[in-house]
Amino acid sequence: MSWIFLIAAWLCETAFTFCLGKAKVSVDAQWWAWISAFGLLYVLSAVLLAKAVQGIPVGVAYPVWTGIGAVGAVLISLFVFKEPVSFWKIFFLTTLIASVVGLKSVE
């Protein structure tokens, strides 16, 4: 069950990065709506992470949460917000994924 909480926390983290990107290009009431959604998802992500660490060591759960959250943020930036792709961005993204998988495998 703890891994389900961690996956839900990751989804919330990825969603709040999407909201942050949308807020960046919004004004007035739209900006407030995106920032409100960002805040709600941010808190929900932290609460779900706190639930996850009840069954997963913090030294595994937190790096996995931040790692897969970073991967989600980069993928959103590339595919949704059309940020430029570079060799180094893909290289380090791949390294990050390998690190998260490696950390999980030694748990």
PLY file of the C-alpha trace (Angstrom):
ply
format ascii 1.0
element vertex 107
property float x
property float y
property float z
element edge 106
property int vertex1
property int vertex2
end_header
0.00 0.00 0.00
2.90 2.35 0.73
4.05 2.16 -2.89
0.57 3.12 -4.02
0.78 6.21 -1.81
4.19 6.99 -3.28
2.90 6.65 -6.86
-0.08 8.89 -6.02
2.32 11.43 -4.48
4.37 11.35 -7.68
1.28 11.91 -9.82
0.35 14.92 -7.66
3.90 16.25 -7.94
3.86 15.91 -11.71
0.43 17.56 -11.85
1.58 20.50 -9.73
4.50 21.11 -12.09
1.97 21.23 -14.94
-0.05 23.81 -12.97
3.10 25.84 -12.39
3.82 25.84 -16.12
0.26 26.95 -16.89
0.43 29.69 -14.24
3.60 30.98 -15.89
1.62 31.96 -19.00
-1.64 32.98 -17.28
-2.88 36.28 -15.90
-5.51 37.50 -13.45
-8.17 34.95 -12.46
-6.60 32.16 -14.51
-3.28 32.69 -12.71
-5.01 32.40 -9.34
-6.81 29.22 -10.44
-3.57 27.55 -11.57
-1.70 28.68 -8.44
-4.53 27.39 -6.23
-4.43 24.03 -7.99
-0.64 24.04 -7.62
-0.92 24.66 -3.86
-3.56 21.98 -3.35
-1.58 19.38 -5.31
1.64 20.37 -3.53
0.08 19.76 -0.12
-1.61 16.55 -1.27
1.69 15.28 -2.67
3.45 15.94 0.66
0.66 14.24 2.63
0.78 11.18 0.38
4.57 11.07 0.70
4.19 11.17 4.49
1.80 8.21 4.27
4.24 6.35 2.02
7.14 6.67 4.45
5.14 4.83 7.06
5.96 1.66 5.13
8.99 2.61 3.01
12.29 3.88 4.45
12.65 7.65 4.05
16.05 7.14 2.42
14.31 5.27 -0.40
10.89 6.96 -0.59
12.07 10.57 -0.74
14.72 10.10 -3.46
12.32 7.97 -5.52
9.58 10.62 -5.11
11.87 13.47 -6.13
13.48 11.46 -8.92
10.30 10.34 -10.61
8.82 13.78 -9.98
11.77 15.35 -11.78
11.35 12.91 -14.66
7.65 13.81 -14.86
8.45 17.52 -14.82
10.99 17.17 -17.62
8.61 15.09 -19.74
5.83 17.65 -19.26
8.21 20.46 -20.19
9.24 18.61 -23.36
5.90 17.29 -24.58
3.35 19.78 -23.24
5.27 23.06 -23.06
7.46 22.26 -26.09
10.76 23.15 -24.41
13.83 22.33 -26.50
15.30 18.83 -26.37
19.06 18.38 -26.17
21.40 15.44 -25.94
22.45 16.43 -22.42
18.87 16.79 -21.21
18.06 13.27 -22.40
21.38 11.94 -21.07
20.80 13.26 -17.56
17.14 12.25 -17.62
18.22 8.70 -18.45
20.84 8.82 -15.68
18.18 9.98 -13.23
15.83 7.16 -14.20
18.65 4.61 -13.85
19.47 6.02 -10.40
15.85 5.73 -9.22
15.60 2.15 -10.51
18.94 1.31 -8.91
17.90 2.78 -5.58
14.67 0.80 -5.61
16.51 -2.39 -6.52
18.81 -2.19 -3.48
15.97 -1.49 -1.04
0 1
1 2
2 3
3 4
4 5
5 6
6 7
7 8
8 9
9 10
10 11
11 12
12 13
13 14
14 15
15 16
16 17
17 18
18 19
19 20
20 21
21 22
22 23
23 24
24 25
25 26
26 27
27 28
28 29
29 30
30 31
31 32
32 33
33 34
34 35
35 36
36 37
37 38
38 39
39 40
40 41
41 42
42 43
43 44
44 45
45 46
46 47
47 48
48 49
49 50
50 51
51 52
52 53
53 54
54 55
55 56
56 57
57 58
58 59
59 60
60 61
61 62
62 63
63 64
64 65
65 66
66 67
67 68
68 69
69 70
70 71
71 72
72 73
73 74
74 75
75 76
76 77
77 78
78 79
79 80
80 81
81 82
82 83
83 84
84 85
85 86
86 87
87 88
88 89
89 90
90 91
91 92
92 93
93 94
94 95
95 96
96 97
97 98
98 99
99 100
100 101
101 102
102 103
103 104
104 105
105 106
